[in-house]
């Protein structure tokens, strides 16, 4: 299935498809230890960043959903990545939540603290509500990542359970489909 990535706009942000020309910004963000502290716990290599960019594109092509690049509308400056994925994670969750879209977000250090994550997540969830219909979504957040937990709660997620993922504690949040 050849799927075009919809462009979403908020008051301050544009969510659009990733391009090869965006790679340097993506790689810079994912190489920042402060950004990755709660997402895998270590910076990503250039090779891993390239695989991530290809995975983003592949989700859209194969599943009809994926991650958007987030940029400031007024400047075009890279903010981060937000979207939905199906990573086939090996995390124990109730059977009803197996295979549901997982929402995720990451914001470059220079763009943190401006409310961009909440604004972008809300835009993505509005798209998801239209696209997925009455289907739950989940997100996994490290228990020490208070900022992302607050974003999740503001966007309608509620904690479902605590678990382990790849040897690290995680909190699993669910947002009921509308």
URKADA-V259916 format. One record per residue. BURIAL is # if it has 16 or more other ideal C-beta (glycine too) atoms within 10 Angstrom, else .. D_FIRST is the distance of its C-alpha to the first C-alpha in Angstrom with 1 decimal. Layout:
BEGIN
burial = [BURIAL BURIAL]
d_first = [D_FIRST D_FIRST]
END
This chain:
BEGIN
burial = [. . . . # . . # . . . . # # # # # # . . . # . . # # # . # # . # . . # # . # # . . . # # . . . . # . . # # . . # # . # # . . . . # # # # # # # . . . . . . # # # # # # # # . . . # . # . # . . . # . . # # # # # # # # # . . # . . . . # # # # # # # # # # . # # . . . # . . . . # # # # # # . . # . . # # . # # . . # . # . . # . . . . . . . . . # # # # # # . . .]
d_first = [0.0 3.8 6.0 9.7 12.2 14.9 18.5 21.0 24.7 27.8 31.4 31.3 27.8 24.6 21.3 18.8 16.2 17.9 18.9 20.5 23.7 23.7 24.1 27.9 28.0 25.6 27.7 30.9 30.0 28.9 32.0 34.3 36.1 36.7 33.0 32.0 35.2 33.5 30.0 30.7 34.2 34.1 32.7 29.7 30.2 28.5 26.5 25.3 24.5 22.4 20.5 20.1 18.7 16.0 15.3 15.0 12.3 10.5 10.7 8.9 5.9 6.1 8.0 7.8 11.3 13.5 16.7 18.1 20.9 24.0 26.6 29.8 29.4 33.0 32.8 29.2 30.5 28.1 28.6 26.1 22.8 21.7 18.8 17.3 16.3 16.3 18.7 19.9 23.3 26.4 28.3 30.2 29.0 29.5 27.2 26.0 24.6 22.7 19.0 19.5 18.0 20.5 21.6 23.1 24.9 27.0 29.3 31.1 34.9 35.9 33.9 35.1 37.5 36.4 34.4 31.1 29.5 30.4 29.4 25.9 25.4 26.5 24.0 21.1 22.5 22.9 19.2 18.5 21.0 19.2 15.7 16.8 19.8 22.8 21.4 23.4 22.5 24.5 25.8 27.9 30.8 33.7 36.9 38.6 36.0 37.8 36.0 32.6 34.1 35.6 32.3 30.7 33.7 33.8 30.1 30.9 30.3 33.1 34.0 33.2 34.6 35.6 34.4 34.1 31.1 31.7 35.4 35.3 36.0 33.3 33.2 30.4 29.9 28.1 27.4 27.3 24.5 26.0]
END
